[in-house]
Amino acid sequence: MSQSSERTITTTSVSSPNPPNSLPSAHHFVSLKLTHTNYLYWRTQIIPFLRGQRLLGFIDGSRPCPSPVIDTSTGEAAIDTASVTPNPAYEAWLEQDTSILSLLISSISEEVMYLTLGQTRSRGVWLAAETALGSSSQVRCLNLMGQFQALRQGDMSMPEYLGRAQHLVEDLALAGRPMTLSEQNLYVFRGLRPEF
């Protein structure tokens, strides 16, 4: 009885779900630079653009970085020798993430560029901006709501009072907290002088 020393090796081709996208025309779609005061506007232009390019998963975490290597050892030989090869999906992922990172950095103004320091992945920049500036938008909403609830006509004329109320409504919408017409009426009527 003879033993065969033949071993079958199978190779698998790993392909990237999407070919790398260099985002050459991104500046046409992402023109607003992030500042301390416009996070919601900036976010509003970035998300649809990346979703349209099928790249949103890089910043929201749903497309994590693949392993840099593939284990190609098979069968009994795996016990004796572990064989690894570079993962082409890893290189493609890094290339795409670097393009997105570049897009994000180029859409950030100098005043908040500190958010990018030490970040090597697009998700890191995204989370840094969200943490630092997204919460300030929530604080701004609370502040504006407090101002609106405390708004009283006092010595203001009717046009001045309604103009101030409208300004607060617009600021709240810009900060990501649009008010219903019922809410607006409630606060405006509450602040009117008794004779109205």
Backbone hydrogen bonds in HBPLUS format (Angstrom, degrees):
<---DONOR---> <-ACCEPTOR-->    atom                        ^
c    i                          cat <-CA-CA->   ^        H-A-AA   ^      H-
h    n   atom  resd res      DA  || num        DHA   H-A  angle D-A-AA Bond
n    s   type  num  typ     dist DA aas  dist angle  dist       angle   num
A0026-ALA N   A0023-LEU O   3.33 MM   3  5.34 167.6  2.34 111.3 112.2     1
A0028-HIS N   A0025-SER O   3.04 MM   3  5.74 156.1  2.09 121.0 127.7     2
A0029-PHE N   A0026-ALA O   2.92 MM   3  5.35 139.4  2.09 112.4 123.6     3
A0030-VAL N   A0026-ALA O   2.84 MM   4  5.91 147.8  1.95 160.6 171.1     4
A0034-LEU N   A0107-SER O   2.73 MM  73  6.21 156.6  1.78 145.4 148.1     5
A0109-SER N   A0034-LEU O   2.94 MM  75  5.44 158.9  1.98 137.9 144.1     6
A0042-TRP N   A0038-ASN O   2.97 MM   4  6.19 170.3  1.98 165.0 168.0     7
A0043-ARG N   A0039-TYR O   2.81 MM   4  5.99 167.8  1.83 158.3 161.8     8
A0044-THR N   A0040-LEU O   2.94 MM   4  5.97 149.0  2.03 137.7 146.5     9
A0045-GLN N   A0041-TYR O   3.15 MM   4  6.51 135.8  2.35 145.1 155.4    10
A0045-GLN N   A0042-TRP O   3.15 MM   3  5.43 135.5  2.36 100.9 112.3    11
A0046-ILE N   A0042-TRP O   3.08 MM   4  6.34 151.9  2.16 150.5 158.8    12
A0047-ILE N   A0043-ARG O   3.08 MM   4  6.07 176.9  2.08 157.7 158.1    13
A0050-LEU N   A0046-ILE O   2.97 MM   4  6.21 171.0  1.98 165.4 166.9    14
A0051-ARG N   A0047-ILE O   2.87 MM   4  5.98 160.9  1.90 156.0 162.3    15
A0052-GLY N   A0048-PRO O   2.85 MM   4  5.90 157.6  1.90 144.5 150.5    16
A0053-GLN N   A0049-PHE O   3.12 MM   4  6.39 134.6  2.34 139.6 151.7    17
A0053-GLN N   A0050-LEU O   3.17 MM   3  5.02 129.5  2.44  91.7 105.1    18
A0055-LEU N   A0050-LEU O   2.78 MM   5  4.95 174.1  1.78 152.5 151.3    19
A0054-ARG N   A0051-ARG O   3.00 MM   3  4.87 157.6  2.05 103.5 110.0    20
A0058-PHE N   A0055-LEU O   3.11 MM   3  5.86 161.2  2.14 121.6 126.4    21
A0059-ILE N   A0056-LEU O   3.06 MM   3  5.71 133.0  2.29 114.7 124.8    22
A0060-ASP N   A0056-LEU O   3.01 MM   4  6.22 155.8  2.07 155.9 163.4    23
A0063-ARG N   A0057-GLY O   2.95 MM   6  4.55 145.2  2.08 125.0 113.9    24
A0087-ASN N   A0068-PRO O   2.88 MM  19  5.28 162.5  1.91 133.1 129.5    25
A0070-ILE N   A0085-THR O   2.71 MM  15  5.30 157.1  1.77 156.5 164.7    26
A0085-THR N   A0070-ILE O   2.91 MM  15  5.30 154.5  1.97 145.2 153.1    27
A0072-THR N   A0083-SER O   2.76 MM  11  5.40 153.8  1.82 146.0 154.0    28
A0078-ALA N   A0075-GLY O   3.11 MM   3  5.71 155.5  2.18 111.1 118.3    29
A0079-ILE N   A0076-GLU O   3.07 MM   3  5.81 155.2  2.13 118.0 123.7    30
A0080-ASP N   A0077-ALA O   3.05 MM   3  5.26 120.8  2.41  99.8 114.0    31
A0081-THR N   A0077-ALA O   2.82 MM   4  5.98 175.2  1.82 172.4 171.4    32
A0090-TYR N   A0087-ASN O   3.08 MM   3  5.37 133.6  2.30 104.2 116.1    33
A0092-ALA N   A0088-PRO O   3.05 MM   4  6.29 162.2  2.08 149.4 154.4    34
A0093-TRP N   A0089-ALA O   2.87 MM   4  5.96 153.3  1.94 140.4 148.2    35
A0094-LEU N   A0090-TYR O   2.90 MM   4  6.16 163.3  1.93 153.2 157.4    36
A0095-GLU N   A0091-GLU O   2.98 MM   4  6.18 158.4  2.03 147.5 153.4    37
A0096-GLN N   A0092-ALA O   3.02 MM   4  6.25 162.3  2.05 148.8 153.1    38
A0097-ASP N   A0093-TRP O   2.82 MM   4  6.01 166.5  1.84 157.4 161.6    39
A0098-THR N   A0094-LEU O   2.91 MM   4  5.98 152.6  1.98 145.4 152.5    40
A0099-SER N   A0095-GLU O   3.16 MM   4  6.46 147.3  2.28 140.5 148.7    41
A0099-SER N   A0096-GLN O   3.11 MM   3  5.13 119.4  2.49  94.9 109.6    42
A0100-ILE N   A0096-GLN O   3.04 MM   4  6.41 156.0  2.10 150.7 157.1    43
A0101-LEU N   A0097-ASP O   2.78 MM   4  5.99 158.6  1.83 149.7 156.4    44
A0102-SER N   A0098-THR O   2.92 MM   4  6.07 156.2  1.97 143.1 149.2    45
A0103-LEU N   A0099-SER O   2.98 MM   4  6.25 153.7  2.05 142.6 149.9    46
A0104-LEU N   A0100-ILE O   2.88 MM   4  6.19 164.8  1.91 156.7 159.7    47
A0105-ILE N   A0101-LEU O   2.92 MM   4  6.13 169.0  1.93 154.2 157.3    48
A0106-SER N   A0102-SER O   2.92 MM   4  6.06 158.0  1.97 148.0 154.2    49
A0107-SER N   A0103-LEU O   3.14 MM   4  6.33 122.3  2.49 137.9 152.1    50
A0107-SER N   A0104-LEU O   3.02 MM   3  5.15 143.0  2.16 100.7 112.1    51
A0108-ILE N   A0105-ILE O   3.22 MM   3  5.35 159.0  2.27 113.2 113.0    52
A0112-VAL N   A0109-SER O   3.22 MM   3  5.82 150.0  2.32 113.4 120.4    53
A0113-MET N   A0110-GLU O   3.29 MM   3  4.92 167.0  2.31  99.5 103.2    54
A0115-LEU N   A0112-VAL O   3.07 MM   3  5.92 166.5  2.09 122.5 126.1    55
A0116-THR N   A0113-MET O   2.94 MM   3  5.66 161.6  1.97 122.5 127.7    56
A0117-LEU N   A0114-TYR O   3.24 MM   3  5.40 153.1  2.32 104.4 112.0    57
A0119-GLN N   A0116-THR O   3.03 MM   3  5.39 164.2  2.06 132.2 133.9    58
A0124-GLY N   A0121-ARG O   3.14 MM   3  5.37 125.0  2.45 101.0 114.3    59
A0125-VAL N   A0121-ARG O   3.38 MM   4  6.84 154.2  2.45 150.3 156.0    60
A0126-TRP N   A0122-SER O   2.97 MM   4  6.23 164.0  1.99 153.9 158.9    61
A0127-LEU N   A0123-ARG O   2.90 MM   4  6.06 167.3  1.91 153.4 155.9    62
A0128-ALA N   A0124-GLY O   2.99 MM   4  6.10 153.7  2.06 142.4 150.1    63
A0129-ALA N   A0125-VAL O   2.98 MM   4  6.22 160.7  2.02 152.8 157.0    64
A0130-GLU N   A0126-TRP O   2.94 MM   4  6.14 163.7  1.97 151.2 156.3    65
A0131-THR N   A0127-LEU O   2.84 MM   4  5.89 162.3  1.87 148.9 153.6    66
A0132-ALA N   A0128-ALA O   2.98 MM   4  6.01 166.9  2.00 146.3 150.5    67
A0133-LEU N   A0129-ALA O   2.81 MM   4  5.59 161.8  1.84 147.7 153.9    68
A0134-GLY N   A0130-GLU O   2.90 MM   4  4.63 133.8  2.12 112.0 125.4    69
A0137-SER N   A0133-LEU O   3.25 MM   4  6.53 137.4  2.44 136.5 146.3    70
A0137-SER N   A0134-GLY O   3.13 MM   3  5.20 130.1  2.39  95.3 108.3    71
A0138-GLN N   A0134-GLY O   3.32 MM   4  6.75 146.3  2.44 141.1 149.3    72
A0139-VAL N   A0135-SER O   3.01 MM   4  6.33 157.6  2.06 149.2 155.1    73
A0140-ARG N   A0136-SER O   2.90 MM   4  6.05 151.9  1.98 138.9 147.0    74
A0141-CYS N   A0137-SER O   2.93 MM   4  6.20 153.4  2.00 144.0 150.8    75
A0142-LEU N   A0138-GLN O   3.03 MM   4  6.33 163.0  2.05 151.1 154.7    76
A0143-ASN N   A0139-VAL O   2.94 MM   4  6.16 158.9  1.98 149.0 155.2    77
A0144-LEU N   A0140-ARG O   2.86 MM   4  6.09 164.9  1.88 156.2 159.6    78
A0145-MET N   A0141-CYS O   2.86 MM   4  6.04 160.0  1.90 153.4 159.2    79
A0146-GLY N   A0142-LEU O   2.96 MM   4  6.14 157.1  2.01 146.2 152.4    80
A0147-GLN N   A0143-ASN O   2.99 MM   4  6.32 151.6  2.07 145.7 153.7    81
A0148-PHE N   A0144-LEU O   2.89 MM   4  6.16 156.1  1.95 149.7 156.0    82
A0149-GLN N   A0145-MET O   2.89 MM   4  6.10 162.1  1.92 153.5 158.1    83
A0150-ALA N   A0146-GLY O   3.05 MM   4  6.15 142.5  2.19 140.2 149.9    84
A0151-LEU N   A0147-GLN O   3.00 MM   4  6.00 111.0  2.49 135.9 151.9    85
A0151-LEU N   A0148-PHE O   3.23 MM   3  5.06 152.9  2.30  97.0 105.1    86
A0153-GLN N   A0191-GLY O   2.74 MM  38  5.67 165.2  1.76 153.5 148.2    87
A0156-MET N   A0153-GLN O   2.86 MM   3  5.43 154.5  1.93 151.5 149.4    88
A0161-TYR N   A0157-SER O   2.90 MM   4  6.10 166.7  1.92 158.8 162.5    89
A0162-LEU N   A0158-MET O   2.91 MM   4  6.06 175.3  1.91 160.7 161.8    90
A0163-GLY N   A0159-PRO O   2.87 MM   4  5.85 147.6  1.97 138.5 148.1    91
A0164-ARG N   A0160-GLU O   2.90 MM   4  6.14 154.0  1.97 148.0 154.6    92
A0165-ALA N   A0161-TYR O   2.97 MM   4  6.27 159.0  2.01 150.4 156.4    93
A0166-GLN N   A0162-LEU O   2.87 MM   4  6.04 158.6  1.91 144.8 150.9    94
A0167-HIS N   A0163-GLY O   2.91 MM   4  6.10 152.0  1.99 143.8 151.6    95
A0168-LEU N   A0164-ARG O   3.07 MM   4  6.38 155.2  2.14 147.5 153.1    96
A0169-VAL N   A0165-ALA O   2.98 MM   4  6.29 155.1  2.04 149.5 156.7    97
A0170-GLU N   A0166-GLN O   2.95 MM   4  6.21 160.7  1.99 151.7 156.2    98
A0171-ASP N   A0167-HIS O   2.92 MM   4  6.16 158.6  1.97 148.0 154.3    99
A0172-LEU N   A0168-LEU O   2.89 MM   4  6.07 155.3  1.95 147.9 154.4   100
A0173-ALA N   A0169-VAL O   3.04 MM   4  6.32 155.4  2.10 145.7 152.2   101
A0174-LEU N   A0170-GLU O   2.95 MM   4  6.21 157.3  2.00 149.8 156.0   102
A0175-ALA N   A0171-ASP O   2.95 MM   4  6.15 139.5  2.12 140.2 151.3   103
A0177-ARG N   A0172-LEU O   2.77 MM   5  5.09 162.5  1.80 153.4 148.2   104
A0176-GLY N   A0173-ALA O   3.09 MM   3  5.16 158.8  2.13 103.1 109.1   105
A0184-GLN N   A0180-THR O   3.04 MM   4  6.35 164.5  2.07 152.3 156.5   106
A0185-ASN N   A0181-LEU O   2.91 MM   4  6.12 167.3  1.93 152.1 155.3   107
A0186-LEU N   A0182-SER O   2.95 MM   4  6.11 160.9  1.99 148.4 153.8   108
A0187-TYR N   A0183-GLU O   3.14 MM   4  6.42 167.9  2.15 158.3 158.6   109
A0188-VAL N   A0184-GLN O   2.94 MM   4  6.09 161.6  1.97 155.6 161.6   110
A0189-PHE N   A0185-ASN O   2.84 MM   4  5.82 171.3  1.85 155.0 158.0   111
A0190-ARG N   A0186-LEU O   3.04 MM   4  6.06 151.1  2.12 139.7 148.3   112
A0191-GLY N   A0187-TYR O   3.19 MM   4  6.28 141.9  2.34 137.2 145.2   113
A0191-GLY N   A0188-VAL O   3.21 MM   3  5.34 128.7  2.49  97.4 110.0   114
A0192-LEU N   A0189-PHE O   3.34 MM   3  5.38 159.0  2.39 102.0 108.0   115
A0196-PHE N   A0193-ARG O   2.99 MM   3  5.75 162.6  2.02 126.0 131.5   116
